[in-house]
Amino acid sequence: MIKSGVIVSGLILLPNILYFLKRRGKSDDRASHVSVSTSVEISENIGRLGILVIPIFYSLNLNHRFSLYFMILCLLFLSLYYIAWLRYFIGGSHHIDLRRRLFVPLPLAVYPSLFLICSSYLLSSILMLMFSLVFAIAHIWVSQIES
């Protein structure tokens, strides 16, 4: 049975799916792809796999002592993540918009990472927290190198 935690994966994937649908068949307008350490890329992909699969097996638990605060943080980080994507889609879909600051550098790496870390509390999953941290460190590292 699929648990309510699948919402976490779906919310993170939604703008990425729209991005790939919009970019399908178009050339990549990035100047060049910078080489990243294989171990960092593997770490990012292991983290990505974990954050997409683990929530399927958990339900959101809003009965913990600080659940309301973590829910507010999740909504804040998710909203900022969506605003950064919206800016990209509305601004002409240039890759430079993906790296533009939105209160923090690399908003499309930082905000989903913070959302996932906070959501691990709502899922009551140490495993999700571990994969979120691996993903966050590697994803921000890769995004910094590529920017």
N, C-alpha and C positions, 0 to 999 in steps of 0.2 A: 504494500500500500504506500502510495506517495504521501509524504507528510507536508504540512504547511510551510516547512522550511524551503521548499522549492521556489517559493516566492522570492527569496533572497537571490537565487541564481537567475531567475527570470528578470528581475529588476536591473541587475547588472548587465545582463546580455542584451536587453532591449535596444539601447542606442547602438551597440556594436552590430547587431543584425541589420538595423537601418543603414548604418554606414556601409556595410558590405553590399547590401542591395543597391544602394545609390552608386557605389564605386564599380559595380560589376561591369566589366568590359571597357573600363576607362583606364588610361595610363596613369601611372603613379607620378604625382607632381613633386615628390620629395627630391631634393637635390641629389642625395646619394644615401645608400644604406651603410652605416658605420658598423664595423665589425665589433661584436660583443663577445666576451669570453663564453666559451661553450658551457662551462659550468654554471654561469649566471643564467644563460638561456634555458638550460635544463632545469635549474631551480625555479625559474619563473613558470615554466610549463608544468612542472610538478605541482607548484602552488596553484596554478590556474585550474588544473584538473581537480585538485582537492576542493577548491572553493566552489566549483560547479557541481561536483558529485555529492559531497558530504551533506549539504543542506537537504537533499532529497530524503535522507533517512532521519531527519529531525523535525520536530514541530516547534513553532515559535512559542516560547513560554513567557507570557507577560505577567506572571505572578511573582516574580522575584522582587526583592526589595527595591532595586534601582532600575527596574524595567522601564518605567516611564522616562527616566533620564536617557537611557540608552536608545529608546525608541525615538525620542526627540533628536538625539545626535544622529541616528541613522537617517531620519527624514531630512535633517539639515545637510548632511554630507551627500545624500542621494540627490537632493534638490540642486546643490552646487554642481554636482557631476552632470546632471541633466542640463543645467544652464550653460555649462561649458560646451556640451554637445550641441545645444540649440544655437549657440553663437557660431559654431562651425557650420551648421546646416544653413542658417540664415545668411551668414557672411560670405557665401559663395563657395563654400567647401574647399578652402585652401588649407593645405597641411600646416601652414604657419599658424592658423587659428587653433589647431589642436594643442599647440605648445604655449599659446599666450597665457599670461598670468590671469588668474581669477582669485584674488586675495593671496594665493600661494603660487609658487612656480609649479609647473607641470600638473595642472588641476586634474587632467584626465588620468593621472597616475595616483595622485595623492588622495583625492576624494573617494574613489571607489575602494582604495585600500583602507581608509578610515571607516567607511561604511561596513566593509566586511569584518574588520576587527570588532566593531561595536555589535554587529549582528551575531557574532559568535557568542556574546553574552546572552542575547535573546534566544538563541538556539540551545543554550546550556551545553555548549560543545567545546571542550578543550582541544579536540582534534581540529575543529574548524578554526579555532584561534591559532593553532600551530601552522596550519596551511595558509591562513590569512597573513601571518607574519612573514612566512617564507615568500609568498607572492608579493607582499608589499615591498619588502626589501629589494627583491630582484626586479620587480616591475618599475619601481622608481629609479633604480640603478640603470636599467636598460633605457628608460625614457630620458634620463639625464644625458647618457652617452649619445643617444640619437638626436638630441635637441641642439 
